């Protein structure tokens, strides 16, 4: 495997990681911002008030986007196995 091939594979792995984690991270961030605004308006500073909704939304989004994320990971894994099968040429 050449150096450019290894860097391409590493870049693709980073993109797949970002795509796989993106939906859950973005949804948790949006929920966190909304709850932070509500806490600032009402002056209620309870830590569980931010944690529980983020977890529930994260689990829900992971369940809804699971097939897409699984497909992205499956395609990437097939590409890596094809590289292994050809001896990284």
N, C-alpha and C positions, 0 to 999 in steps of 0.2 A: 504494500500500500504506500502510495506516495504521500508526501506531507500535505499537499493540497487536498487529496482524497480524505485524509484523516480530519483535516479542518472542516471540510464540507460535511462529513458525517457528524462531527461535533456540533456544527452550526445547526444541522437538521435536528439533532437530539435536543438542543436548547429550545428550538422553535416548537417541537412537539411537546416539550415540558410546559412551555408557556401556554400553548393551546389547551393542553389537558387540565391545567390548573386555573386557567383564566376565568371560566364561568363561575366557579365557586368563590374565587378571590374577589372578583368584581362585585358579585351579589352581596358578599359579606361587607365589602367596603361601602356600598350604597346604603345598606341597612344600618351600618355603624354611623354614617354621616347623618342619616335621617334621625336616628335615635339621639345622637349628640345634639342636634338642633332642638329636638323636643326637650331634652334634659336642660339645655341652656334656657329655653323659654319657661319651663316650669320650675327650674332650680332644684330638681330631684336628682341627686347624685348617688345612684345605686348601681353597683358594678354588675349585678346579675341582670339588671334591666338591659344592658348592652349585650351580655354574653349569650343568654338564652335565645333571643330572636335571631342572632347571627348564626347560631348552631342550627336552629330549625330551618332557616332559609338555606344555609349551606347544604344540609342534608337533602332538602327538596330539590335544589338546583342540581346537585350531584345525581339524584335519581332521574331527573328529567334529561340531563345532558349525558347520561352514562353511555347510551348507545353510540352517540357521536364520538365521544372521547375514546371509547373502546375501539371504534372503527379506525380512528387516527392512529392509535397505538398499534393496532393490528397491521396496518399498512406499513408503518415504520419498521415494525419487527420483521415483516416479510422482506423488506428492502435490506435490512441488516443480514438476515439469513441468506439472502441471495448473494450478498458480498462475501459472506463466509464460504458459501458453496463454490464460488469462483476463485477463492484464495485471495480475496481483496485486490483483484486486478482491475 
